[in-house]
Amino acid sequence: MAENQAQTIRIGEKHYDATNLTEQAVALLGDIEKVDGELGRLQLQSSIASVAKSSLIEKLVAETANLTEVEAPAEQAPQA
């Protein structure tokens, strides 16, 4: 059944027989998979860092709840 079908791969908008790919093309596909994995890992780390930052801000707001608020300093012209 499906075992006799050629395995195809989509690159851009075109499909190719995967068994006809060059060694270089296979290596490039492997590199793309590694990069995709790294992007996923980095996105997860970024999400974790965002949650941690939000939690720290909430704790800081709670910690400063009893402090007296003061006026913000006036904007100063940049010094040369």
Secondary structure as UniProt FT lines:
FT   HELIX           2..4
FT   STRAND          8..11
FT   TURN            12..13
FT   STRAND          14..17
FT   HELIX           18..20
FT   HELIX           23..63
FT   TURN            64..66
//
